[in-house]
Amino acid sequence: MTATTAARRTIIEDLYSEALVLADEARNAFDMRCEMAPDSARNEARIALSIEGLRTTTRLMHILAWLLNQRAFLSGELNENQLRRHGRLPAERPSMPGMMAKLLPETRHLVRESERLHARVARLDREWPQAQAARQNEVDAMRCRITEAFAPQLLAG
């Protein structure tokens, strides 16, 4: 395993742990079964909780799916083409400011943390394929140099 692969595996595992913790916190924060029957004053807050809860849990599930695809790739269960085709992170759907204002501060914090995690993972999703392409271009360039270096000898021999 190369140093780059080891570092990538460490990053993926750390992000995976963080995403699992956030998903568990989201489940607890957005669980409305324990609340009393809604009255007119609480109805808007319940709607905001539902909307942002769905956005947050969806965001976290997309992150977890991306991380699981990365883990599968690193363990050899997915090849590079499969990862490129099926392993992309969906675009972010940010929280709605009007809905966020109706949530408790700790719930807003949880939503913001999920957005920050998505931004970090999205950056990796953009940068890692570019780094791979750059490495591939370097390998191709080296092959060309080797071919050119030995081509005259092959013709003369």
Buried (B, 14 or more C-beta within 10 A) or exposed (E): EEEEEEEBBEBBBEBBEBBBEBBEBBEEBBEEEEEEEEEEEBEEBBEBBEBBBEBBBEBBBBBBBBBBBBBBBBEEEBEEEEBEEEBBBBEBEEBEEEBBEBBEEEBBEBBEBBBEBBEBBBEBBEEBBEEBEEEEEEEEEEEEEEEEEEEEEEEEE
